Amino acid sequence: MPNVLELKSIRTRMHTVFEQFKQLQGTFEVDLGTQHHFSSGVYAKQMMLPKGYFAVSHSHAYDHLSILAQGKVIVKTDEDTQEFTAPACINIKKHLNHSITALEDAHWFCIHATEETDPDKVDEVLIMKEGA
């Protein structure tokens, strides 16, 4: 039978998971109208982020640019949290987990250097695997 400290630890972890679930709830059911643009080793992923949308945290093995063409977002990284209003060009540093929360409907572009031109494979090439 678990002791009091173990029960508190379990309760804390359950609360954390529940809060994360509430934050992500519905995130994956949204059609972002994603468009893929490829040109001579440059890739741009265009997305329409509705107000309240939370793009889950991930990282890359290199710096890359993101462009906020319309709207207002919060970009949270391992280092800090910043609010941006369009138009904005944002440098995302390598190896930093980053997530985006749309404060208003937003048009967002992720810009990457890659030779991959298959929309079904490009995220697999660009996004670092956990623990890598």
N, CA, C and O of each residue as an XYZ file, in Angstrom:
528
protein
N       0.847     -1.176      0.000
C       0.000      0.000      0.000
C       0.897      1.246      0.000
O       1.847      1.327      0.779
N       0.591      2.230     -0.886
C       1.422      3.435     -0.962
C       1.328      4.268      0.310
O       0.285      4.330      0.960
N       2.453      4.910      0.650
C       2.436      5.797      1.816
C       1.902      7.178      1.407
O       1.595      7.409      0.238
N       1.797      8.069      2.356
C       1.207      9.392      2.125
C       2.007     10.181      1.091
O       1.416     10.831      0.228
N       3.339     10.137      1.159
C       4.165     10.872      0.207
C       3.971     10.341     -1.217
O       3.906     11.121     -2.168
N       3.879      9.028     -1.363
C       3.659      8.440     -2.682
C       2.290      8.847     -3.225
O       2.156      9.133     -4.415
N       1.284      8.873     -2.369
C      -0.053      9.290     -2.805
C      -0.061     10.752     -3.252
O      -0.702     11.093     -4.247
N       0.650     11.621     -2.518
C       0.740     13.027     -2.907
C       1.437     13.162     -4.257
O       1.021     13.957     -5.101
N       2.484     12.391     -4.454
C       3.216     12.427     -5.717
C       2.325     11.967     -6.876
O       2.310     12.590     -7.938
N       1.602     10.901     -6.669
C       0.675     10.393     -7.693
C      -0.397     11.432     -7.984
O      -0.711     11.686     -9.147
N      -0.962     12.035     -6.945
C      -2.001     13.050     -7.113
C      -1.456     14.241     -7.905
O      -2.141     14.765     -8.783
N      -0.225     14.671     -7.598
C       0.393     15.798     -8.300
C       0.585     15.469     -9.777
O       0.284     16.295    -10.639
N       1.085     14.265    -10.077
C       1.281     13.873    -11.475
C      -0.044     13.774    -12.210
O      -0.140     14.176    -13.370
N      -1.067     13.244    -11.552
C      -2.387     13.140    -12.182
C      -2.947     14.529    -12.472
O      -3.541     14.751    -13.528
N      -2.763     15.464    -11.543
C      -3.230     16.831    -11.746
C      -2.510     17.462    -12.945
O      -3.136     18.121    -13.776
N      -1.191     17.254    -13.024
C      -0.408     17.796    -14.134
C      -0.901     17.240    -15.469
O      -1.095     18.001    -16.417
N      -1.104     15.941    -15.553
C      -1.597     15.313    -16.781
C      -2.984     15.843    -17.122
O      -3.264     16.126    -18.287
N      -3.850     15.981    -16.135
C      -5.197     16.494    -16.371
C      -5.140     17.922    -16.911
O      -5.872     18.260    -17.841
N      -4.275     18.764    -16.335
C      -4.136     20.147    -16.806
C      -3.616     20.187    -18.236
O      -4.087     20.985    -19.046
N      -2.643     19.327    -18.554
C      -2.130     19.268    -19.926
C      -3.225     18.806    -20.887
O      -3.347     19.341    -21.989
N      -4.009     17.831    -20.483
C      -5.108     17.350    -21.317
C      -6.103     18.476    -21.579
O      -6.538     18.668    -22.715
N      -6.468     19.227    -20.526
C      -7.412     20.334    -20.698
C      -6.858     21.355    -21.680
O      -7.596     21.899    -22.501
N      -5.553     21.615    -21.594
C      -4.929     22.597    -22.476
C      -4.932     22.109    -23.921
O      -5.098     22.907    -24.843
N      -4.750     20.821    -24.122
C      -4.667     20.265    -25.472
C      -6.011     19.825    -26.031
O      -6.122     19.568    -27.230
N      -7.017     19.733    -25.202
C      -8.300     19.204    -25.619
C      -8.825     19.948    -26.847
O      -8.958     21.172    -26.846
N      -9.116     19.180    -27.885
C      -9.655     19.740    -29.115
C      -8.589     20.220    -30.079
O      -8.898     20.500    -31.237
N      -7.343     20.326    -29.640
C      -6.282     20.850    -30.488
C      -6.134     20.054    -31.775
O      -5.901     20.632    -32.836
N      -6.266     18.741    -31.697
C      -5.988     17.902    -32.845
C      -7.183     17.740    -33.777
O      -7.064     17.088    -34.814
N      -8.317     18.312    -33.436
C      -9.516     18.186    -34.249
C      -9.687     19.371    -35.193
O     -10.672     19.427    -35.930
N      -8.768     20.300    -35.186
C      -8.892     21.528    -35.954
C      -8.223     21.350    -37.317
O      -7.100     20.854    -37.409
N      -8.930     21.762    -38.377
C      -8.327     21.797    -39.707
C      -7.578     23.110    -39.830
O      -8.193     24.176    -39.860
N      -6.255     23.045    -39.902
C      -5.431     24.241    -39.950
C      -5.263     24.770    -41.373
O      -4.590     25.778    -41.589
N      -5.874     24.091    -42.341
C      -5.719     24.522    -43.725
C      -4.257     24.529    -44.140
O      -3.828     25.407    -44.888
N      -3.490     23.559    -43.662
C      -2.050     23.523    -43.903
C      -1.741     23.452    -45.391
O      -2.299     22.637    -46.126
N      -0.836     24.331    -45.814
C      -0.334     24.320    -47.183
C       1.175     24.173    -47.123
O       1.824     24.714    -46.227
N       1.736     23.436    -48.081
C       3.173     23.179    -48.146
C       3.731     23.888    -49.375
O       3.206     23.745    -50.479
N       4.806     24.656    -49.168
C       5.448     25.392    -50.252
C       6.920     24.971    -50.318
O       7.623     25.000    -49.308
N       7.384     24.578    -51.513
C       8.759     24.115    -51.699
C       9.428     24.927    -52.801
O       8.814     25.204    -53.831
N      10.714     25.318    -52.580
C      11.443     26.069    -53.597
C      12.944     25.977    -53.340
O      13.447     26.544    -52.369
N      13.652     25.269    -54.202
C      15.129     25.213    -54.188
C      15.727     25.080    -52.788
O      16.501     25.939    -52.365
N      15.380     24.024    -52.072
C      15.959     23.760    -50.757
C      15.323     24.523    -49.608
O      15.820     24.473    -48.482
N      14.226     25.233    -49.876
C      13.514     25.962    -48.831
C      12.094     25.428    -48.756
O      11.441     25.211    -49.777
N      11.629     25.221    -47.538
C      10.275     24.714    -47.298
C       9.551     25.686    -46.378
O      10.107     26.150    -45.382
N       8.304     25.986    -46.724
C       7.449     26.809    -45.858
C       6.162     26.049    -45.588
O       5.483     25.604    -46.514
N       5.841     25.908    -44.336
C       4.575     25.294    -43.916
C       3.654     26.423    -43.478
O       3.953     27.144    -42.526
N       2.545     26.572    -44.169
C       1.585     27.637    -43.891
C       0.396     27.047    -43.145
O      -0.176     26.040    -43.563
N       0.029     27.691    -42.026
C      -1.097     27.206    -41.221
C      -1.963     28.374    -40.770
O      -1.470     29.478    -40.536
N      -3.242     28.118    -40.655
C      -4.188     29.079    -40.105
C      -4.525     28.601    -38.695
O      -5.199     27.584    -38.535
N      -4.072     29.311    -37.685
C      -4.285     28.919    -36.293
C      -5.476     29.696    -35.735
O      -5.399     30.917    -35.594
N      -6.566     29.017    -35.418
C      -7.713     29.735    -34.855
C      -7.434     30.204    -33.431
O      -6.639     29.597    -32.714
N      -8.083     31.269    -33.034
C      -7.936     31.808    -31.678
C      -8.099     30.679    -30.654
O      -9.049     29.899    -30.722
N      -7.162     30.606    -29.711
C      -7.199     29.591    -28.666
C      -6.459     28.318    -29.006
O      -6.274     27.467    -28.135
N      -6.027     28.161    -30.251
C      -5.331     26.946    -30.666
C      -3.957     26.873    -30.007
O      -3.266     27.884    -29.880
N      -3.567     25.667    -29.588
C      -2.266     25.414    -28.974
C      -1.508     24.435    -29.853
O      -1.919     23.283    -29.990
N      -0.404     24.877    -30.454
C       0.455     24.000    -31.253
C       1.467     23.366    -30.298
O       2.225     24.069    -29.630
N       1.472     22.047    -30.240
C       2.277     21.328    -29.254
C       3.763     21.590    -29.418
O       4.241     21.910    -30.506
N       4.471     21.451    -28.330
C       5.897     21.714    -28.256
C       6.701     20.673    -29.031
O       6.419     19.476    -28.982
N       7.709     21.167    -29.748
C       8.647     20.314    -30.461
C       9.929     21.106    -30.668
O       9.979     22.294    -30.348
N      10.970     20.462    -31.200
C      12.229     21.163    -31.436
C      12.845     20.689    -32.746
O      12.409     19.702    -33.340
N      13.873     21.422    -33.182
C      14.584     21.114    -34.422
C      16.085     21.113    -34.134
O      16.532     21.677    -33.135
N      16.853     20.481    -35.011
C      18.301     20.383    -34.841
C      19.029     21.619    -35.356
O      20.260     21.638    -35.357
N      18.316     22.644    -35.789
C      18.901     23.853    -36.367
C      17.960     25.030    -36.107
O      16.769     24.839    -35.861
N      18.501     26.241    -36.164
C      17.662     27.429    -36.079
C      16.762     27.484    -37.314
O      17.128     26.993    -38.382
N      15.598     28.079    -37.159
C      14.742     28.320    -38.326
C      13.880     29.557    -38.067
O      13.753     30.022    -36.934
N      13.305     30.063    -39.125
C      12.445     31.230    -39.017
C      10.984     30.820    -39.020
O      10.599     29.832    -39.646
N      10.191     31.585    -38.321
C       8.737     31.491    -38.403
C       8.226     32.897    -38.681
O       8.758     33.879    -38.162
N       7.201     32.981    -39.496
C       6.625     34.272    -39.844
C       5.168     34.293    -39.403
O       4.375     33.427    -39.772
N       4.842     35.290    -38.617
C       3.461     35.541    -38.226
C       2.949     36.612    -39.186
O       3.312     37.783    -39.072
N       2.103     36.203    -40.134
C       1.613     37.106    -41.168
C       0.358     37.861    -40.732
O       0.076     38.957    -41.216
N      -0.384     37.257    -39.815
C      -1.614     37.892    -39.320
C      -1.906     37.378    -37.922
O      -1.648     36.214    -37.619
N      -2.447     38.245    -37.064
C      -2.897     37.829    -35.742
C      -1.911     38.106    -34.634
O      -0.959     38.872    -34.786
N      -2.172     37.452    -33.501
C      -1.357     37.618    -32.300
C      -1.194     36.242    -31.661
O      -2.158     35.486    -31.542
N       0.051     35.920    -31.246
C       0.353     34.617    -30.652
C       1.286     34.777    -29.463
O       1.915     35.818    -29.275
N       1.359     33.714    -28.666
C       2.395     33.568    -27.651
C       3.282     32.417    -28.099
O       2.796     31.331    -28.415
N       4.587     32.662    -28.124
C       5.564     31.620    -28.427
C       6.309     31.326    -27.140
O       6.959     32.197    -26.561
N       6.202     30.080    -26.704
C       6.872     29.658    -25.473
C       8.003     28.712    -25.852
O       7.797     27.747    -26.588
N       9.210     28.999    -25.339
C      10.353     28.116    -25.564
C      10.888     27.658    -24.210
O      10.390     28.066    -23.161
N      11.903     26.812    -24.251
C      12.559     26.391    -23.016
C      13.197     27.578    -22.297
O      13.428     27.517    -21.090
N      13.483     28.652    -23.026
C      14.165     29.810    -22.442
C      13.226     30.918    -21.988
O      13.470     31.545    -20.957
N      12.141     31.176    -22.750
C      11.267     32.285    -22.383
C       9.908     32.175    -23.066
O       9.633     31.238    -23.816
N       9.078     33.160    -22.781
C       7.752     33.266    -23.381
C       7.615     34.683    -23.916
O       7.860     35.655    -23.201
N       7.215     34.793    -25.203
C       7.060     36.103    -25.812
C       5.739     36.186    -26.557
O       5.251     35.196    -27.102
N       5.172     37.381    -26.571
C       3.959     37.641    -27.331
C       4.354     38.392    -28.606
O       5.167     39.315    -28.566
N       3.769     37.985    -29.734
C       4.053     38.621    -31.017
C       2.749     39.026    -31.681
O       1.746     38.316    -31.600
N       2.777     40.184    -32.342
C       1.667     40.664    -33.141
C       2.165     40.827    -34.568
O       3.249     41.367    -34.787
N       1.389     40.367    -35.537
C       1.784     40.449    -36.946
C       1.884     41.894    -37.394
O       1.158     42.762    -36.910
N       2.789     42.139    -38.318
C       3.715     41.188    -38.934
C       4.948     40.982    -38.055
O       5.447     41.921    -37.434
N       5.428     39.742    -38.014
C       6.613     39.439    -37.203
C       7.388     38.286    -37.830
O       6.802     37.319    -38.317
N       8.697     38.401    -37.811
C       9.594     37.332    -38.241
C      10.356     36.896    -36.995
O      11.023     37.707    -36.351
N      10.255     35.615    -36.660
C      10.723     35.105    -35.374
C      11.797     34.050    -35.603
O      11.594     33.110    -36.372
N      12.935     34.203    -34.941
C      13.990     33.196    -35.017
C      13.764     32.174    -33.910
O      13.745     32.517    -32.728
N      13.596     30.926    -34.301
C      13.436     29.830    -33.342
C      14.787     29.120    -33.240
O      15.275     28.570    -34.227
N      15.389     29.132    -32.052
C      16.722     28.554    -31.871
C      16.679     27.024    -31.864
O      15.712     26.409    -31.414
N      17.751     26.439    -32.373
C      17.855     24.981    -32.422
C      17.829     24.379    -31.017
O      18.251     25.000    -30.041
N      17.327     23.167    -30.954
C      17.272     22.349    -29.737
C      16.358     22.908    -28.645
O      16.307     22.346    -27.551
N      15.638     23.998    -28.914
C      14.700     24.533    -27.923
C      13.292     24.064    -28.256
O      12.808     24.267    -29.370
N      12.644     23.441    -27.294
C      11.238     23.119    -27.485
C      10.474     24.428    -27.603
O      10.733     25.379    -26.867
N       9.539     24.466    -28.525
C       8.737     25.671    -28.703
C       7.293     25.284    -29.014
O       7.021     24.292    -29.690
N       6.389     26.095    -28.500
C       4.958     25.892    -28.747
C       4.345     27.256    -29.051
O       4.908     28.298    -28.716
N       3.181     27.223    -29.693
C       2.506     28.452    -30.101
C       1.071     28.405    -29.605
O       0.386     27.393    -29.757
N       0.619     29.499    -29.015
C      -0.777     29.644    -28.630
C      -1.324     30.867    -29.354
O      -0.780     31.965    -29.235
N      -2.406     30.671    -30.106
C      -3.012     31.767    -30.859
C      -3.926     32.587    -29.952
O      -4.912     32.070    -29.425
N      -3.595     33.864    -29.772
C      -4.436     34.772    -28.991
C      -5.542     35.371    -29.855
O      -6.579     35.806    -29.352
N      -5.300     35.382    -31.160
C      -6.266     35.785    -32.181
C      -6.110     34.798    -33.332
O      -5.124     34.063    -33.380
N      -7.064     34.769    -34.261
C      -6.860     33.975    -35.466
C      -5.535     34.417    -36.086
O      -5.284     35.612    -36.235
N      -4.687     33.447    -36.448
C      -3.344     33.780    -36.905
C      -2.971     33.002    -38.159
O      -3.362     31.847    -38.328
N      -2.210     33.651    -39.036
C      -1.610     32.992    -40.199
C      -0.129     32.834    -39.872
O       0.575     33.821    -39.662
N       0.339     31.590    -39.830
C       1.680     31.252    -39.346
C       2.423     30.467    -40.414
O       1.871     29.552    -41.025
N       3.683     30.833    -40.634
C       4.546     30.120    -41.573
C       5.788     29.644    -40.834
O       6.434     30.425    -40.135
N       6.123     28.368    -40.986
C       7.399     27.832    -40.501
C       8.300     27.692    -41.727
O       7.905     27.086    -42.722
N       9.502     28.247    -41.658
C      10.426     28.251    -42.794
C      11.640     27.393    -42.437
O      12.277     27.604    -41.405
N      11.953     26.427    -43.299
C      13.046     25.488    -43.034
C      13.890     25.292    -44.289
O      13.388     25.386    -45.409
N      15.174     25.018    -44.089
C      16.055     24.595    -45.174
C      16.002     23.070    -45.228
O      16.369     22.400    -44.263
N      15.546     22.525    -46.350
C      15.500     21.069    -46.516
C      15.369     20.741    -47.999
O      14.824     21.516    -48.785
N      15.880     19.582    -48.350
C      15.713     19.082    -49.717
C      14.480     18.190    -49.827
O      14.086     17.811    -50.930
N      13.867     17.853    -48.691
C      12.655     17.011    -48.705
C      11.508     17.783    -49.339
O      11.249     18.931    -48.976
N      10.824     17.154    -50.284
C       9.710     17.820    -50.972
C       8.405     17.031    -50.880
O       7.429     17.356    -51.557
N       8.392     16.012    -50.055
C       7.169     15.218    -49.873
C       6.457     15.700    -48.613
O       6.975     15.534    -47.509
N       5.254     16.305    -48.769
C       4.527     16.806    -47.594
C       4.273     15.746    -46.528
O       4.168     16.077    -45.347
N       4.173     14.480    -46.922
C       3.924     13.409    -45.961
C       5.174     13.010    -45.176
O       5.066     12.328    -44.157
N       6.350     13.422    -45.632
C       7.604     13.046    -44.967
C       8.336     14.216    -44.324
O       9.240     14.008    -43.515
N       7.959     15.442    -44.671
C       8.761     16.588    -44.275
C       8.838     16.771    -42.752
O       9.908     17.097    -42.240
N       7.751     16.573    -42.023
C       7.808     16.705    -40.562
C       8.724     15.658    -39.947
O       9.429     15.934    -38.976
N       8.715     14.464    -40.509
C       9.578     13.385    -40.008
C      11.049     13.764    -40.144
O      11.865     13.408    -39.293
N      11.386     14.479    -41.202
C      12.758     14.906    -41.445
C      13.130     16.096    -40.563
O      14.266     16.183    -40.097
N      12.195     17.009    -40.329
C      12.505     18.285    -39.669
C      12.408     18.266    -38.149
O      13.194     18.929    -37.473
N      11.452     17.515    -37.602
C      11.204     17.563    -36.153
C      12.089     16.539    -35.440
O      12.133     15.366    -35.811
N      12.797     17.016    -34.401
C      13.661     16.119    -33.632
C      12.827     15.102    -32.866
O      11.769     15.427    -32.328
N      13.307     13.896    -32.826
C      12.670     12.857    -32.041
C      13.002     13.088    -30.578
O      14.098     13.544    -30.253
N      12.054     12.774    -29.686
C      12.328     12.927    -28.252
C      13.512     12.069    -27.859
O      13.626     10.915    -28.272
N      14.399     12.650    -27.049
C      15.569     11.925    -26.576
C      16.745     11.979    -27.545
O      17.816     11.453    -27.244
N      16.556     12.620    -28.723
C      17.635     12.692    -29.712
C      18.613     13.785    -29.372
O      19.586     13.990    -30.097
